[in-house]
Amino acid sequence: DPMKDKELRKPEVLYIEGDGLMLHGQKGKQKELYRFQNAEGVRKNGNRRELVGTRYVADFSHKKTKESILHYLGSHYDLTHTVVLSNSDGGAGYTSAVFEEILGKVGRHEHFLDWYHVQRKCKERLPWVNRELRWKLQKALKQHDREVLTLVLDTIESTAVGEQQEEQIRLLRGYMERNWDYLASLEQRGLREYAKLLGTCESNHRLYSYRMKKQGRRWSSDGGAAMVKIITGLKNGDLREAMATKAELFNLKPCRDFRG
């Protein structure tokens, strides 16, 4: 329907991120909450900045979460001329290929490896390295200089003691090599005109972790899924509308199961 196509939003840029959050389930088991979020930009609200054109999806099923964000983007956007900037920690459910599957045809897609996770990976792999070498490593990554990075890692390797430390350096080299293209900054990719909004997914975990991790709370599958839907609905501003469509449920007699 051509009229429907006209209603689709065609932003110049779209930001999309994905990440997982571990929560406590019942019987000592952990449950992973899968999340995606997108935004069209940012506006100033007094001294604060707030994202605009946002949408948050979350579920304990990665498949359902991915399908939800894919359906939302497909029904609300025409991205054929949009620059899409994606960001993640590079985990199995959040690779560049996963985002490409979600996005479909776009004007240009650039994927970024989340800087917070890169720093954490360096600390985990190289806990014995002194501050000066750590700073040189960070500088080489920021400048996206492969030659300097190799020299710094060679220097770090010369300080390694034992096979275990050497193995950690080998693993870090492999991590950098696999993700090298995703480590370049907006400026280094010729995209300096776009705001640096990537990396907000991690901070937005607090929406869920504050309510669902507080006081060591543990969640059943149904209870956890219900709370996730409520938090997400409040954030998206569509909880009231969703509940109104299910008004008949609130007229049921308060039997024991219903109260529970």
Buried (B, 14 or more C-beta within 10 A) or exposed (E): EEEEEEEBEBBEBBBBBBBBBEBBBEEEEEBBBBBBBBBBBBEEEEEEEEBEBBBBBBBBEBEEBBBBBBEBBBEBBBBEEBBBBBBBBBEEBBBBEBBBEBBEEBBEBBBBBBBEBBBEBBEEBBEEBEEEBBEBBBEBBEEBEEEBBEEBBEEBBEEBEEEEBEEBBBEBBEBBEEBBEBBBBBEEBEBEEBBEBBBBBBEBBEBBBEEBBEEEEBBEEEBBBEBBBBBBBEBBEEBEEEEEEEEEEEEEEEEEEEEE
